[in-house]
Amino acid sequence: MPGFIFEGPDGAGKSFTALEVSRAVGLPIHHFGGPPESKKEIMGRVKFIHEADNLIFDRVPYISDQIYGPIIRRKNSVFQGLDFPEIGFPVIYCRPSLGTILSVKLETKPHKNKEHTDKVKERIVNIVSAYDEIMCKIPHITFNRDKQTCAELISVLEKQMQNI
């Protein structure tokens, strides 16, 4: 069983939802800890993802870097304009309403300092729009915590795991 990838804007509930799924299905969570510093690091992460098994990823670089690179860091992603590789993991797009995302107090973390969270708050509408656009190109399951419970998502994922 490959595992799952959780994607979505900051404040969408990825980490919380990934933790709930992890507890339910017994898979560990992997988080890369912030944006990659070099193309070599990005390619190392991509290789790790493709070789991984039985993991839940809280974001992956070839999705999130295409959004946060240009919008937050003002740098083009090395993945910009490339076709998405076959990921091999079901992608869960955490996408509550914009109002829910705006109501979340973003926490600073080692890889998300106050400057980062301030930029995210300023540019959240652009971030959400970019995610919506990119996710149209990737097979995924949309999880809207405004309308669904984690238990409902877990049920869908458990059924999917039985079919693998």
N, CA and C of each residue as an Amber inpcrd file, in Angstrom:
protein
   492
   0.8500000  -1.1810000   0.0000000   0.0000000   0.0000000   0.0000000
   0.8860000   1.2300000   0.0000000   0.6480000   2.1410000  -0.9150000
   1.5490000   3.2850000  -1.0110000   1.4030000   4.3140000   0.1010000
   0.2130000   4.6850000   0.4870000   0.0120000   5.7530000   1.4530000
  -0.8180000   6.8620000   0.8340000  -0.6630000   8.0760000   1.3670000
  -1.4720000   9.2070000   0.9300000  -0.6440000  10.4810000   0.9520000
  -1.0710000  11.4520000   0.1330000  -0.4830000  12.7850000   0.1350000
  -1.5900000  13.7710000   0.4900000  -1.3250000  14.6230000   1.4740000
  -2.2600000  15.6800000   1.8370000  -1.7090000  16.9940000   1.3150000
  -2.5130000  17.7030000   0.5490000  -2.1340000  18.9880000  -0.0190000
  -3.2230000  20.0060000   0.2620000  -2.8350000  21.2560000   0.1600000
  -3.7750000  22.3550000   0.3210000  -3.0830000  23.5490000   0.9350000
  -3.7610000  24.6770000   0.9280000  -3.1670000  25.9020000   1.4600000
  -2.9370000  25.8260000   2.9650000  -2.0440000  26.6890000   3.4520000
  -1.8690000  26.8130000   4.8950000  -3.2230000  27.1500000   5.5070000
  -3.5480000  26.5060000   6.6110000  -4.8110000  26.7590000   7.2850000
  -5.9600000  25.8950000   6.8070000  -5.7030000  24.9910000   5.8590000
  -6.7740000  24.1460000   5.3090000  -7.0560000  22.9110000   6.1660000
  -6.1850000  22.6180000   7.1140000  -6.4010000  21.4630000   7.9840000
  -5.6550000  20.2130000   7.5670000  -4.6170000  20.3520000   6.7390000
  -3.8540000  19.1890000   6.2660000  -3.2520000  18.3850000   7.4070000
  -2.5210000  19.0570000   8.2710000  -1.7960000  18.3460000   9.3290000
  -2.7550000  17.6580000  10.2870000  -3.8230000  18.3500000  10.6760000
  -4.8100000  17.7490000  11.5730000  -5.4680000  16.5340000  10.9130000
  -5.8810000  16.6920000   9.6720000  -6.5520000  15.6030000   8.9680000
  -5.5980000  14.4340000   8.7370000  -4.3580000  14.7290000   8.3560000
  -3.3630000  13.6690000   8.1720000  -3.1450000  12.8970000   9.4720000
  -3.1190000  13.5930000  10.6010000  -2.9470000  12.9290000  11.8920000
  -4.1290000  12.0100000  12.1970000  -5.3350000  12.4680000  11.9300000
  -6.5240000  11.6280000  12.1540000  -6.4850000  10.3850000  11.2670000
  -6.1170000  10.5580000  10.0070000  -6.0220000   9.4160000   9.0870000
  -4.9040000   8.4820000   9.5480000  -3.7820000   9.0400000   9.9570000
  -2.6620000   8.2350000  10.4400000  -3.0900000   7.3400000  11.6000000
  -3.7930000   7.9150000  12.5460000  -4.2780000   7.1430000  13.7030000
  -5.2260000   6.0310000  13.2670000  -6.0570000   6.3240000  12.2780000
  -7.0680000   5.3500000  11.8540000  -6.4820000   4.2040000  11.0390000
  -5.5230000   4.5020000  10.1680000  -5.0090000   3.4690000   9.2620000
  -3.6360000   2.9420000   9.6660000  -3.0180000   3.5780000  10.6580000
  -1.7550000   3.0690000  11.1770000  -0.5270000   3.3690000  10.3340000
  -0.5730000   4.4250000   9.5450000   0.5940000   4.8180000   8.7490000
   1.2450000   6.0480000   9.3620000   2.5810000   6.1130000   9.3510000
   3.2580000   7.3010000   9.8780000   3.1600000   8.4790000   8.9070000
   3.3190000   9.6790000   9.4650000   3.2810000  10.9120000   8.6800000
   4.7040000  11.3810000   8.4300000   4.9520000  11.8250000   7.1990000
   6.2470000  12.4220000   6.8640000   6.0180000  13.8510000   6.4030000
   6.7840000  14.7590000   6.9770000   6.7400000  16.1580000   6.5640000
   8.1620000  16.5690000   6.2380000   8.3480000  17.2150000   5.0980000
   9.6920000  17.5850000   4.6680000  10.2570000  18.7870000   5.4150000
   9.4300000  19.5420000   6.1250000   9.9490000  20.6170000   6.9480000
  10.2790000  21.9000000   6.2290000   9.5230000  22.2590000   5.2520000
   9.7330000  23.5490000   4.6120000  10.1920000  23.4420000   3.1820000
  10.3420000  24.5910000   2.5460000  10.6700000  24.5900000   1.1310000
  12.0840000  24.0670000   0.8770000  12.2670000  23.4110000  -0.2390000
  13.6070000  22.9430000  -0.5930000  14.5120000  24.1250000  -0.9110000
  15.7800000  23.9580000  -0.6070000  16.7530000  25.0310000  -0.8010000
  17.4450000  24.9700000  -2.1610000  17.3580000  23.8270000  -2.8230000
  18.0650000  23.6760000  -4.0960000  17.3440000  22.6590000  -4.9640000
  17.6950000  22.6870000  -6.2490000  17.1270000  21.7000000  -7.1680000
  17.5350000  20.2920000  -6.7390000  18.7590000  20.1340000  -6.2590000
  19.2310000  18.8270000  -5.7880000  18.3620000  18.3180000  -4.6260000
  18.0230000  19.2220000  -3.7010000  17.1770000  18.8270000  -2.5790000
  15.7730000  18.4510000  -3.0620000  15.2370000  19.2130000  -4.0140000
  13.9200000  18.8900000  -4.5630000  13.9460000  17.5090000  -5.2090000
  14.9640000  17.2560000  -6.0130000  15.0240000  15.9660000  -6.7020000
  15.2160000  14.8160000  -5.6960000  15.9410000  15.0720000  -4.6110000
  16.0740000  14.0670000  -3.5590000  14.7340000  13.7640000  -2.9020000
  13.9380000  14.8010000  -2.7060000  12.6010000  14.6070000  -2.1220000
  11.7060000  13.8210000  -3.0820000  11.7730000  14.1630000  -4.3560000
  10.9660000  13.4490000  -5.3520000  11.3510000  11.9680000  -5.3630000
  12.6360000  11.6850000  -5.3510000  13.1050000  10.2970000  -5.3270000
  12.5960000   9.5780000  -4.0750000  12.6770000  10.2480000  -2.9310000
  12.1970000   9.6660000  -1.6780000  10.7110000   9.3170000  -1.7740000
   9.9210000  10.2310000  -2.3250000   8.4790000   9.9920000  -2.4630000
   8.2260000   8.7690000  -3.3380000   8.9280000   8.6810000  -4.4630000
   8.6960000   7.5720000  -5.3920000   9.1770000   6.2370000  -4.8460000
  10.1160000   6.2660000  -3.9200000  10.6050000   5.0220000  -3.3300000
   9.8810000   4.6710000  -2.0360000   9.0920000   5.5900000  -1.5130000
   8.4230000   5.3930000  -0.2270000   7.2570000   4.4210000  -0.3440000
   6.9350000   3.8540000   0.7650000   5.7810000   2.9700000   0.8610000
   5.2150000   3.1270000   2.2620000   3.9200000   3.0200000   2.3750000
   3.2750000   3.0500000   3.6800000   3.5470000   4.3260000   4.4670000
   3.4340000   5.4640000   3.8040000   3.6190000   6.7600000   4.4570000
   2.4790000   7.7030000   4.1010000   2.2280000   8.6320000   5.0100000
   1.3350000   9.7410000   4.7300000   2.2200000  10.9780000   4.6100000
   2.1070000  11.6750000   3.4890000   2.9000000  12.8890000   3.2740000
   2.0380000  14.1130000   3.5520000   2.5710000  15.0030000   4.3640000
   1.9540000  16.2970000   4.6080000   2.6440000  17.2650000   3.6570000
   2.1390000  17.3240000   2.4470000   2.6540000  18.0980000   1.3070000
   3.7900000  17.3790000   0.5960000   3.8700000  17.6530000  -0.7100000
   4.9790000  17.1710000  -1.5310000   5.4800000  18.3400000  -2.3800000
   6.7860000  18.3420000  -2.6990000   7.3520000  19.5260000  -3.3530000
   6.8130000  19.8220000  -4.7340000   6.4810000  18.8010000  -5.5510000
   6.0860000  19.1810000  -6.8970000   4.6640000  19.6770000  -6.9990000
   3.9630000  19.7210000  -5.8990000   2.6810000  20.4250000  -5.8910000
   2.8720000  21.7670000  -5.1780000   3.2560000  21.7220000  -3.9100000
   3.3080000  22.9530000  -3.1140000   4.3580000  23.9440000  -3.6000000
   5.4760000  23.4640000  -4.1230000   6.5150000  24.4060000  -4.5650000
   6.0560000  25.2320000  -5.7670000   5.1450000  24.6850000  -6.5640000
   4.6280000  25.4450000  -7.7100000   3.7300000  26.5860000  -7.2560000
   3.2490000  26.5120000  -6.0300000   2.3680000  27.5530000  -5.5050000
   3.1560000  28.5250000  -4.6300000   3.8050000  27.9760000  -3.6190000
   4.5010000  28.8230000  -2.6540000   5.7780000  29.4380000  -3.2210000
   6.4190000  28.7720000  -4.1920000   7.6090000  29.3540000  -4.8110000
   7.3180000  30.7190000  -5.4120000   6.4320000  30.7900000  -6.4010000
   6.1680000  32.0880000  -7.0350000   5.3850000  33.0700000  -6.1530000
   4.4520000  32.5830000  -5.3510000   3.5740000  33.4980000  -4.6170000
   4.2250000  34.0180000  -3.3350000   4.9370000  33.1800000  -2.6200000
   5.5210000  33.5940000  -1.3410000   6.9990000  33.9500000  -1.4820000
   7.7670000  33.0850000  -2.1210000   9.2190000  33.3180000  -2.2060000
   9.6200000  34.0980000  -3.4490000   8.6440000  34.3380000  -4.3470000
   8.8900000  35.0790000  -5.5930000   9.9740000  34.4200000  -6.4310000
  10.0140000  33.0930000  -6.3930000  10.9420000  32.3170000  -7.2120000
  10.1290000  31.3000000  -7.9920000  10.4500000  31.1230000  -9.2530000
   9.7840000  30.0820000 -10.0180000  10.1980000  28.7220000  -9.4870000
   9.2820000  27.8180000  -9.5000000   9.5550000  26.4520000  -9.0890000
  10.3060000  25.7300000 -10.2040000  11.1710000  24.7810000  -9.8370000
  11.8230000  23.9620000 -10.8620000  10.8010000  23.0900000 -11.5720000
   9.6280000  22.9430000 -10.9930000   8.5760000  22.1360000 -11.6020000
   7.6480000  22.9560000 -12.4870000   7.8080000  24.2810000 -12.4990000
   6.9240000  25.1640000 -13.2640000   6.8810000  24.7310000 -14.7240000
   5.6700000  24.5120000 -15.2120000   5.4910000  24.1860000 -16.6170000
   5.6950000  22.7230000 -16.9680000   6.1060000  21.9120000 -16.0110000
   6.3070000  20.4900000 -16.2890000   5.0090000  19.7300000 -16.0670000
   4.8480000  18.6370000 -16.7700000   3.7200000  17.7690000 -16.4880000
   3.9450000  17.1300000 -15.1320000   2.8680000  16.8910000 -14.4250000
   3.0070000  16.2410000 -13.1260000   3.3980000  14.7870000 -13.3300000
   4.3890000  14.3410000 -12.5910000   4.7570000  12.9260000 -12.6970000
   3.6580000  12.0650000 -12.0980000   3.6110000  10.8240000 -12.4950000
   2.6820000   9.8880000 -11.8660000   3.1150000   9.7650000 -10.4130000
   2.2720000  10.1860000  -9.5060000   2.6500000  10.2430000  -8.1000000
   2.5800000   8.8670000  -7.4580000   1.5590000   8.0920000  -7.7840000
   1.4520000   6.7570000  -7.2160000   0.7830000   6.7170000  -5.8540000
   0.4920000   7.8650000  -5.2840000  -0.2010000   7.9580000  -4.0060000
  -1.5170000   8.6820000  -4.2320000  -2.5810000   8.2630000  -3.5840000
  -3.7920000   9.0800000  -3.6480000  -3.5220000  10.4510000  -3.0210000
  -3.9700000  11.5090000  -3.6980000  -3.7960000  12.8720000  -3.2100000
  -5.1160000  13.3370000  -2.6050000  -5.0470000  13.8220000  -1.3790000
  -6.2070000  14.3920000  -0.7170000  -6.0090000  15.8990000  -0.6960000
  -6.8960000  16.6080000  -1.3700000  -6.8250000  18.0630000  -1.4370000
  -7.7090000  18.6200000  -0.3340000  -7.0960000  19.1510000   0.7070000
  -7.8330000  19.7550000   1.8130000  -8.2480000  21.1510000   1.3800000
  -9.5500000  21.3200000   1.1830000 -10.0520000  22.5690000   0.6090000
 -11.3620000  22.9920000   1.2710000 -11.2570000  23.5500000   2.4860000
 -12.4730000  24.1280000   3.0680000 -12.7710000  25.4690000   2.4020000
 -13.8110000  26.1300000   2.8600000 -14.1530000  27.4390000   2.3000000
 -13.0440000  28.4510000   2.6100000 -12.9970000  29.4910000   1.8080000
 -12.0220000  30.5540000   2.0420000 -12.2530000  31.1800000   3.4180000
 -13.5050000  31.3070000   3.8180000 -13.8130000  31.8580000   5.1490000
 -13.1930000  31.0340000   6.2630000 -13.2570000  29.7110000   6.1350000
 -12.6450000  28.8390000   7.1440000 -11.1320000  29.0210000   7.1570000
 -10.5300000  29.0550000   5.9740000  -9.0750000  29.2350000   5.8990000
  -8.6790000  30.5680000   6.5300000  -9.4310000  31.6280000   6.2350000
  -9.1160000  32.9510000   6.7720000  -9.2930000  33.0220000   8.2870000
 -10.1450000  32.1650000   8.8400000 -10.3970000  32.2040000  10.2830000
  -9.3140000  31.5010000  11.0990000  -8.4390000  30.7540000  10.4390000
  -7.4100000  29.9940000  11.1380000  -6.2440000  30.9050000  11.4980000
  -5.8000000  30.8010000  12.7450000  -4.5950000  31.5300000  13.1640000
  -3.3930000  30.6720000  12.7750000  -2.6320000  31.1440000  11.8120000
  -1.4690000  30.3890000  11.3500000  -0.3710000  30.4350000  12.4060000
   0.1590000  29.2640000  12.7190000   1.2230000  29.1610000  13.7100000
   2.5810000  29.2720000  13.0350000   3.5180000  29.8930000  13.7360000
   4.8850000  29.8670000  13.2360000   5.4920000  28.5240000  13.6240000
   6.3600000  28.0360000  12.7630000   7.0500000  26.7560000  12.9650000
   8.4830000  26.9710000  12.5150000   9.3660000  26.0170000  12.7870000
  10.7570000  26.2120000  12.3450000  10.8830000  26.5490000  10.8560000
  10.0190000  25.9740000  10.0270000  10.0880000  26.2400000   8.5930000
   9.0600000  27.2860000   8.1330000   8.2960000  27.8400000   9.0910000
   7.3040000  28.8740000   8.7710000   7.4180000  29.9820000   9.8050000
   8.3230000  30.9330000   9.5480000   8.5080000  32.0250000  10.4940000
   7.3890000  33.0630000  10.3350000   7.4310000  34.1030000  11.1670000
   6.3880000  35.1320000  11.1430000   6.3170000  35.8250000   9.7860000
   7.4550000  36.0640000   9.1660000   7.4620000  36.6900000   7.8380000
   6.6880000  35.8240000   6.8390000   6.9140000  34.5190000   6.9020000
   6.2060000  33.5960000   6.0020000   4.7020000  33.6440000   6.2750000
   4.3060000  33.5070000   7.5430000   2.8710000  33.4730000   7.8410000
   2.1980000  34.8000000   7.4820000   2.9180000  35.9170000   7.6690000
   2.3480000  37.2160000   7.2640000   2.1270000  37.2760000   5.7530000
   3.0970000  36.7770000   4.9770000   2.9430000  36.7610000   3.5190000
   1.7860000  35.8580000   3.1120000   1.6590000  34.7020000   3.7740000
   0.5520000  33.7900000   3.4550000  -0.7780000  34.4870000   3.7050000
  -0.9090000  35.1620000   4.8430000  -2.1550000  35.8700000   5.1530000
  -2.4700000  36.9220000   4.0810000  -1.4490000  37.6700000   3.6540000
  -1.6430000  38.7100000   2.6350000  -2.0630000  38.1260000   1.2900000
  -1.5640000  36.9330000   0.9810000  -1.7080000  36.3680000  -0.3680000
  -2.5590000  35.1020000  -0.4050000  -3.3430000  34.8780000   0.6360000
  -4.0660000  33.6050000   0.7340000  -5.0460000  33.4070000  -0.4220000
  -5.6740000  34.4590000  -0.8950000  -6.6190000  34.3130000  -2.0140000
  -5.8730000  33.8030000  -3.2480000  -4.6920000  34.3420000  -3.5160000
  -3.8820000  33.8770000  -4.6470000  -3.4290000  32.4400000  -4.4480000
  -3.0650000  32.0930000  -3.2270000  -2.6180000  30.7230000  -2.9180000
  -3.7520000  29.7320000  -3.1680000  -4.9310000  30.0470000  -2.6590000
  -6.0850000  29.1500000  -2.8410000  -6.4230000  29.0240000  -4.3260000
  -6.4160000  30.1170000  -5.0530000  -6.7030000  30.0700000  -6.5000000
  -5.6810000  29.2100000  -7.2380000  -4.4010000  29.3700000  -6.8730000
  -3.3520000  28.5740000  -7.5190000  -3.5190000  27.0940000  -7.2010000
  -3.8540000  26.7750000  -5.9580000  -4.1140000  25.3730000  -5.6060000
  -5.2860000  24.8230000  -6.4160000  -6.3790000  25.5740000  -6.4810000
  -7.5480000  25.1080000  -7.2390000  -7.1670000  24.8150000  -8.6860000
  -6.3590000  25.6940000  -9.2690000  -5.9480000  25.5150000 -10.6650000
  -5.0660000  24.2680000 -10.8330000  -4.0890000  24.1110000  -9.9770000
  -3.1810000  22.9570000 -10.0820000  -3.9080000  21.6490000  -9.7980000
  -4.8010000  21.6590000  -8.8280000  -5.4790000  20.4100000  -8.4700000
  -6.4160000  19.9330000  -9.5810000  -6.8040000  20.8200000 -10.4880000
  -7.5960000  20.3920000 -11.6530000  -6.7960000  19.4650000 -12.5590000
  -5.4690000  19.5090000 -12.4580000  -4.5970000  18.7010000 -13.3130000
  -4.1680000  17.3830000 -12.6710000  -4.5430000  17.1750000 -11.4150000
  -4.0780000  16.0060000 -10.6670000  -5.2800000  15.2190000 -10.1650000
  -5.3120000  13.9060000 -10.3970000  -6.3870000  13.1180000  -9.7880000
  -6.2980000  13.2500000  -8.2630000  -7.4290000  13.5130000  -7.6300000
  -7.4090000  13.7110000  -6.1850000  -8.7870000  13.4870000  -5.5830000
  -8.7970000  13.4220000  -4.2750000 -10.0240000  13.4020000  -3.4830000
 -10.0770000  14.7510000  -2.7760000 -11.1620000  15.4860000  -2.9190000
 -11.2910000  16.7560000  -2.2160000 -11.9090000  16.5000000  -0.8490000
 -11.2750000  17.0580000   0.1670000 -11.8090000  16.9760000   1.5310000
 -12.1140000  18.3890000   2.0060000 -13.3960000  18.6440000   2.2490000
 -13.8550000  19.9400000   2.7280000 -14.3270000  19.7680000   4.1620000
 -13.5180000  20.1990000   5.1120000 -13.8480000  19.9830000   6.5220000
 -15.0690000  20.7700000   6.9650000 -15.5390000  21.7140000   6.1300000
 -16.7820000  22.4150000   6.4300000 -17.9930000  21.5020000   6.2230000
 -17.8370000  20.5140000   5.3420000 -18.9720000  19.6750000   4.9570000
 -18.7850000  18.2020000   5.2640000 -17.5520000  17.7860000   5.5510000
 -17.2580000  16.3700000   5.7850000 -16.5240000  16.2140000   7.1090000
 -16.6530000  15.0440000   7.6780000 -15.8890000  14.7330000   8.8820000
 -14.6630000  13.9120000   8.4980000 -13.7000000  13.8850000   9.3970000
 -12.5240000  13.0340000   9.1630000 -12.9530000  11.5730000   9.0590000
 -13.9490000  11.1780000   9.8370000 -14.4290000   9.7940000   9.7870000
 -14.9520000   9.4510000   8.3910000 -15.6390000  10.3910000   7.7420000
 -16.1360000  10.1480000   6.3820000 -14.9710000  10.0020000   5.4040000
 -13.9620000  10.8470000   5.5390000 -12.7810000  10.7330000   4.6790000
 -12.0780000   9.4090000   4.9180000 -11.9120000   9.0360000   6.1690000
 -11.2380000   7.7720000   6.5030000 -11.9740000   6.5970000   5.8850000
 -13.2890000   6.6190000   5.9080000 -14.0790000   5.5540000   5.2900000
 -13.7910000   5.4500000   3.7960000 -13.7360000   6.5890000   3.1190000
 -13.4240000   6.6070000   1.6770000 -12.0200000   6.0450000   1.4410000
 -11.0600000   6.4720000   2.2480000  -9.6760000   6.0330000   2.0690000
  -9.4980000   4.5500000   2.3800000 -10.1900000   4.0600000   3.3930000
 -10.1040000   2.6290000   3.7120000 -10.6490000   1.7920000   2.5650000
 -11.7320000   2.2320000   1.9400000 -12.2740000   1.5190000   0.7640000
 -11.2540000   1.5250000  -0.3740000 -10.6210000   2.6720000  -0.5570000
  -9.6230000   2.7820000  -1.6200000  -8.4300000   1.8650000  -1.3330000
  -8.0330000   1.7730000  -0.0790000  -6.9040000   0.9100000   0.2910000
  -7.2130000  -0.5570000   0.0160000  -8.4790000  -0.9480000   0.1780000
  -8.8720000  -2.3290000  -0.0930000  -8.7610000  -2.6620000  -1.5700000
  -8.8580000  -1.6550000  -2.4240000  -8.8030000  -1.8680000  -3.8660000
  -7.3890000  -1.8400000  -4.4240000  -6.4070000  -1.5580000  -3.5640000
  -5.0180000  -1.4910000  -4.0390000  -4.3890000  -2.8650000  -4.0020000
